[in-house]
Amino acid sequence: MRRDQFPEVRTVAGLVRGRRESGLAVFRGVPFAQPPVGGLRFAAPRPVDRWDGTLEAFTFGPPPPQEPLGPPAATAERLSAGDDWLTVNVWTSDADPAGHRPVMVWIYGGAYKFGSSDDPSYDGSRLARDGEVVVVTFNHRVGIEGFAHLDGAPANRGLLDQIAALEWVRENITEFGGDPDQVTVFGESAGAGSIAALMAMPRAQGLFHRAIAQSVPGTFFSEELAADIADVLAGELGLRATVADLSGVDPLKLPTAGAAVSTRMSQYADRWGAVALTPTPYSPVVDGEVLPAVPWQALAGGAGREVDLITGHNRDEFRLFLALGGLLGQIGEDQAAAALRSLGPGLESERLYRAAYPEASAEQLFETVHSDWLFRMPSLHLAQAHTEGGGRAYLYELTWPASAGGGVLGACHGLDVPLTFGVFGGLGQQLIGPTPPPEAEALSARFRSAWTAFAATGDPGWPAYDTEGRLTHLFDTEPAVTTYPEEVSRRLWQGHTFAALPLTAP
């Protein structure tokens, strides 16, 4: 076996063998923690056991248990591949300890209930090759396994998995040609929410030095709300929300409870408030220990101020969900009014939104308030809080409309993912089309250049955010730097505090 075609690296736990692919050394499915099953079910991740011999790191590890996303049969086949859910993957131009290249660690999104690093959309080849960085992706627990608030289990196990993966990077990445003192975490949607949480978590301090949070969701649960949601999830199976009850349920069957609750979230609006208008019963829990405070409060108080931050959002975030729900062109005044009252800031939110957007249709108001509440304003306020706390932040907005379907989706949620990785299959094909137009390739190159430059230098190529000028980089066919473009919504939300979402009724 030729060593140059099958490079080997000695990790703390043992020797791993990767494969040369298109000029890169690629290692897949390397365990960073013990499988969280049996006696470790619902526990914090434990260090992986050492192994003898050489581990062939040729294939991705199995995804964590989760609801089907796509054809159920295909999901079942992937999930049945084993219980070694906690693995990392590395793309590097040369597994040489002398490399000292910047490291970029991706945290996937998926509403805290989906996600796996074997998703082709997260292939790190172009980023690693074009940006001269080491790219790392990994799996963490999602759904009930990772985020349900269970009696007898630590809170936020999915976040603890992420910390364990970052500890693996700190201990091993030098041997893969990376610099453990130059680590950037980047992620989208729930991945961005996870990054915001990590910046607020004492346990994560020092594990990364820069952060890119793309479309940060504003949903963080209070303990009371999380416990009530967990009771409903476990009750779906006739059980209590305890480790003792749930540890006897097959991990591959447990997501069915989450899937059932997700389809009828609106039934719990009287108890769960705005959370009941989302499609997921999971979010990080502000438990006071693993996660001491919501990110906006923590960052404004100076937590993570030594970490440089890029954050931003897409202009038309919620339109993707309208399309997925078959609601494009279907939203009437009653639905708009209910959304404005439930999601907008303050008691007068419906009146204020209608006054601020006098020409908007019912559907436009519905989409705008969802986009603002869920992604746009949380991302803006994160930059604001980090700046106020003494950190350096850079703000962006993606305004280029997805080219598939004649642009009907606009600059929707998730569009930044294929542009970030330069991968146009899968999600990229759905949003951009079977053949990416030249402007998509050019925009992707700008994304990758900005992200990798930031990972290497802390400067993405535009001015830092400040609370007066609010300079924002616009990713579009023609890039620009301007004051924050969603000024109408910004003013509506300027006095709002993103806090842990409460249980509104027992």
Residue pairs with C-beta under 8 A, 6 or more apart in sequence:
4 20
5 19
5 20
6 17
6 18
6 19
6 20
7 17
7 18
7 19
7 20
7 25
7 95
8 15
8 16
8 17
8 18
8 54
8 95
9 15
9 16
9 18
9 27
9 95
9 172
9 175
9 176
10 16
10 175
11 30
11 171
11 172
11 175
12 171
12 172
13 31
13 47
13 48
13 49
13 50
13 51
14 50
14 51
14 52
14 53
14 54
14 55
15 53
15 54
15 55
16 27
16 30
16 54
16 55
16 56
16 57
17 54
17 55
17 56
17 57
17 58
18 25
18 26
18 27
18 28
18 57
18 58
18 90
18 95
19 25
19 26
19 58
20 26
21 125
22 125
22 129
23 93
23 129
24 91
24 92
24 93
24 125
24 128
24 129
25 90
25 91
25 92
25 93
25 94
25 95
25 176
26 89
26 90
26 91
26 92
26 125
27 57
27 89
27 90
27 95
27 176
28 57
28 58
28 59
28 60
28 61
28 87
28 89
29 57
29 58
29 59
29 60
29 61
29 84
29 87
29 89
30 55
30 57
30 87
30 88
30 89
30 90
31 48
31 61
31 84
31 86
31 87
32 45
32 48
32 86
32 87
32 88
32 138
32 164
32 165
32 167
32 168
33 45
33 46
33 47
33 48
33 86
33 161
33 164
33 165
33 168
34 40
34 45
34 46
34 47
34 48
34 49
34 86
35 82
35 83
35 84
35 85
35 86
36 42
36 43
36 45
36 85
36 86
36 141
36 145
36 157
37 83
37 251
40 46
41 243
41 247
41 251
42 145
42 150
42 152
42 153
42 157
42 243
42 246
42 247
43 153
43 154
43 157
44 154
44 157
44 160
45 86
45 157
45 160
45 161
45 164
47 164
48 86
60 87
60 89
60 116
60 117
60 118
61 82
61 84
61 85
61 86
61 87
61 117
61 118
61 139
62 78
62 79
62 80
62 81
62 82
62 83
62 84
62 85
63 78
63 79
63 81
63 85
63 115
63 116
63 118
63 139
64 85
64 115
64 116
64 139
64 140
64 141
64 142
64 143
64 145
64 146
65 79
65 85
65 143
65 145
65 251
65 252
65 254
65 255
66 75
66 79
66 110
66 113
66 114
66 115
66 116
66 142
66 143
66 255
67 113
67 114
67 143
67 255
67 256
67 258
67 259
67 262
68 75
68 76
68 259
69 75
69 110
69 114
76 252
78 116
78 118
79 252
80 252
83 251
85 139
85 141
86 138
86 139
86 140
86 141
86 161
86 164
86 165
87 117
87 138
87 139
88 117
88 136
88 137
88 138
88 165
88 168
88 169
89 117
89 124
89 136
89 137
89 138
90 134
90 135
90 136
90 173
90 176
91 124
91 125
91 127
91 128
91 134
91 135
91 136
92 99
92 101
92 128
92 134
92 135
92 176
92 177
92 178
93 99
93 101
93 128
93 129
93 132
93 177
94 177
95 175
95 176
95 177
96 177
97 174
97 175
97 177
98 177
99 134
99 176
99 177
99 178
99 179
100 174
100 177
100 178
100 179
100 182
101 132
101 133
101 134
101 177
101 178
101 179
102 132
102 133
102 134
102 178
102 179
102 182
102 183
102 184
102 452
102 455
102 456
103 133
103 134
103 135
103 136
103 169
103 173
103 178
103 179
103 180
103 182
103 183
103 184
103 455
104 124
104 127
104 131
104 133
104 134
104 135
104 136
104 184
104 185
104 186
104 451
104 452
104 455
105 135
105 136
105 137
105 138
105 165
105 166
105 169
105 183
105 184
105 185
105 186
105 208
106 117
106 122
106 124
106 135
106 136
106 137
106 185
106 186
106 187
106 191
107 138
107 140
107 162
107 185
107 186
107 187
107 191
107 192
107 194
107 195
108 115
108 116
108 117
108 119
108 122
108 137
108 187
108 188
108 190
108 191
109 115
109 187
109 188
109 189
109 190
109 191
109 192
109 215
109 414
109 417
110 142
110 189
110 190
111 189
111 190
111 278
111 279
111 280
111 282
112 142
112 143
112 146
112 147
112 158
112 190
112 193
112 280
112 282
112 283
112 284
113 142
113 143
113 147
113 255
113 258
113 262
113 280
113 281
113 282
114 142
115 139
115 140
115 142
115 190
115 191
116 139
117 137
117 138
117 139
119 426
120 423
120 425
120 426
121 417
121 418
121 421
121 423
121 425
121 426
121 427
121 428
122 137
122 417
122 421
122 423
123 421
123 423
124 135
124 136
124 137
124 421
126 421
126 422
126 423
126 448
127 133
127 135
127 420
127 421
127 422
127 448
127 451
127 452
128 134
128 135
130 422
130 445
130 448
130 449
130 452
131 448
131 449
131 451
131 452
131 453
131 455
131 456
132 452
132 456
133 452
133 455
133 456
134 173
134 176
134 177
134 178
136 165
136 169
136 173
136 178
138 162
138 165
138 168
139 161
140 146
140 158
140 159
140 161
140 162
140 165
141 147
141 157
141 158
141 161
142 158
142 282
143 254
143 255
143 258
143 282
144 150
144 230
144 233
144 246
144 254
144 255
144 257
144 258
144 282
145 157
145 158
145 251
145 254
146 157
146 158
146 161
146 282
147 156
147 157
147 158
147 282
147 283
147 284
147 285
148 226
148 229
148 230
148 233
148 234
148 241
148 282
149 155
149 221
149 223
149 226
149 227
149 229
149 230
149 241
149 285
149 287
150 230
150 241
150 242
150 243
150 246
151 240
151 241
151 242
151 243
152 242
152 243
152 244
153 243
154 160
154 290
155 223
155 226
155 285
155 287
155 289
155 290
155 291
156 197
156 284
156 285
156 287
156 290
156 291
158 194
159 194
159 197
159 198
159 201
159 284
159 290
159 291
160 203
160 290
162 194
162 198
162 204
163 198
163 201
163 203
163 204
163 207
166 183
166 185
166 198
166 204
166 207
166 208
167 207
169 178
169 180
169 183
169 207
170 180
170 183
170 207
171 180
173 179
173 180
173 183
174 180
181 209
182 209
182 455
182 456
183 207
183 208
183 209
183 210
184 208
184 209
184 210
184 211
184 212
184 451
184 454
184 455
185 195
185 198
185 208
185 210
185 211
185 212
186 195
186 211
186 212
186 213
186 214
186 420
186 451
187 194
187 195
187 212
187 213
187 214
188 214
188 215
188 414
188 416
188 417
188 420
189 214
189 215
189 217
189 375
189 413
189 414
190 217
191 214
192 213
192 214
192 215
192 216
192 217
192 311
192 379
193 213
193 216
193 217
193 219
193 220
193 283
193 284
194 284
195 211
195 212
195 213
195 216
196 213
196 216
196 295
196 299
196 382
197 220
197 284
197 291
197 295
198 204
198 207
198 208
198 211
199 211
199 295
199 298
199 299
199 303
199 304
199 307
199 309
199 386
200 291
200 292
200 293
200 294
200 295
200 297
200 298
200 299
200 303
200 304
201 290
201 291
201 292
202 292
203 290
205 304
208 307
209 306
209 307
209 308
210 307
210 308
210 309
210 310
210 454
210 455
210 458
211 304
211 307
211 308
211 309
211 310
212 309
212 310
212 311
212 451
212 454
213 309
213 310
213 311
213 379
213 382
214 311
214 312
214 313
214 416
214 417
214 420
215 312
215 313
215 314
215 317
215 375
215 379
215 413
215 416
216 311
216 313
216 375
216 378
216 379
216 382
217 283
217 374
217 375
217 378
218 373
218 374
218 375
218 377
218 378
218 498
219 275
219 278
219 283
219 374
219 501
220 283
220 284
220 285
220 286
220 291
220 294
220 295
220 498
220 500
220 501
221 229
221 275
221 283
221 284
221 285
221 286
221 500
221 501
222 285
222 286
222 500
222 501
222 502
222 503
223 285
223 286
223 287
223 288
224 502
224 503
225 272
225 275
225 500
225 501
225 502
225 503
226 283
226 285
227 241
227 503
228 271
228 272
228 503
229 261
229 268
229 272
229 275
229 281
230 241
231 240
231 241
232 261
232 268
232 281
233 241
233 257
233 258
233 261
233 281
234 240
234 241
234 242
234 245
234 246
234 257
236 256
236 257
236 260
236 261
237 246
237 249
237 254
237 257
239 245
239 246
239 249
246 254
258 281
258 282
261 281
262 279
262 280
262 281
265 272
265 275
265 276
265 277
265 278
265 279
265 280
265 281
266 276
266 277
267 276
268 276
269 276
269 277
269 342
270 504
270 505
271 503
271 504
271 505
271 506
272 501
272 503
272 504
273 342
273 501
273 502
273 504
274 342
274 343
274 373
274 501
275 281
275 283
275 501
277 339
277 342
277 343
278 374
279 321
283 501
284 291
285 291
286 292
286 293
286 294
286 500
292 298
293 301
293 303
294 498
294 499
294 500
295 382
295 385
296 378
296 381
296 382
296 385
296 497
296 498
297 385
297 497
297 499
298 304
299 305
299 382
299 385
299 386
299 388
299 389
299 391
300 385
300 386
300 388
300 389
301 389
302 389
302 390
302 391
303 389
304 386
304 389
304 391
305 386
305 389
305 390
305 391
306 391
307 391
308 391
308 392
308 393
308 394
308 454
308 458
309 382
309 383
309 386
309 391
309 392
309 393
309 394
310 393
310 394
310 395
310 396
310 450
310 451
310 454
310 460
311 379
311 382
311 383
311 386
311 393
311 394
311 395
311 396
312 379
312 383
312 395
312 396
312 397
312 398
312 472
312 473
313 371
313 375
313 376
313 379
313 380
313 397
313 398
314 375
314 397
314 398
314 411
314 412
314 413
314 415
314 416
315 397
315 398
315 399
315 410
315 411
315 485
315 486
316 367
316 371
316 401
316 409
316 410
316 411
316 412
317 370
317 371
317 374
317 375
317 376
317 412
317 413
318 367
318 368
318 370
318 371
318 374
318 375
318 412
318 413
319 328
319 367
319 371
319 409
319 410
319 412
319 413
320 409
320 412
320 413
320 414
321 370
321 413
322 328
322 331
322 363
322 366
322 367
323 408
323 409
323 412
328 363
328 408
329 363
330 363
331 362
331 363
331 366
331 367
332 362
333 362
335 362
335 366
336 362
336 363
336 365
336 366
337 350
339 365
339 366
339 369
339 370
340 349
340 350
340 353
340 354
340 365
340 366
340 369
341 349
341 350
343 349
343 369
343 370
343 372
343 373
344 350
344 352
344 353
344 369
344 372
344 373
344 492
345 492
345 493
345 495
345 496
346 352
346 495
346 496
349 369
349 492
352 492
353 365
353 368
353 369
353 492
354 360
354 365
356 488
356 489
356 491
356 492
357 364
357 365
357 368
357 488
360 368
368 489
372 486
372 489
372 492
372 493
375 413
376 486
376 489
377 489
377 490
377 493
377 496
377 498
378 498
379 395
380 395
380 484
380 486
380 490
380 493
381 493
381 496
381 498
382 393
383 393
383 394
383 395
383 465
384 465
384 467
386 392
386 393
387 393
387 464
387 465
387 466
387 467
388 467
392 458
392 464
393 464
393 465
394 454
394 460
394 462
394 463
394 464
394 465
394 473
395 465
395 470
395 471
395 472
395 473
395 484
396 462
396 472
396 473
396 474
396 475
397 411
397 472
397 473
397 474
397 475
397 484
397 485
397 486
398 411
398 415
398 416
398 419
398 474
398 475
398 476
399 411
399 474
399 475
399 476
399 485
400 411
400 415
400 439
400 440
400 443
400 475
400 476
400 477
401 407
401 409
401 410
401 411
402 409
402 410
402 411
402 412
402 415
402 431
402 432
403 431
403 432
403 433
403 436
403 437
403 439
403 440
404 429
404 430
404 431
404 432
404 433
409 415
409 431
412 431
414 427
414 431
415 431
415 432
416 447
416 475
417 427
417 428
418 424
418 426
418 427
418 428
418 431
418 432
418 444
419 440
419 443
419 444
419 447
419 475
420 444
420 447
420 448
420 451
421 448
422 441
422 444
422 445
422 448
424 432
424 436
424 440
428 436
432 440
436 444
439 477
442 477
443 475
443 476
443 477
446 475
446 479
447 475
449 461
450 460
450 461
450 462
450 473
451 460
453 459
453 460
453 461
454 460
460 473
461 473
462 471
462 473
462 481
463 469
463 471
463 481
464 471
465 471
465 472
469 483
470 483
470 484
470 490
471 481
471 482
471 483
471 484
472 481
472 482
472 483
472 484
472 485
473 479
473 480
473 481
474 480
474 481
474 482
474 485
484 490
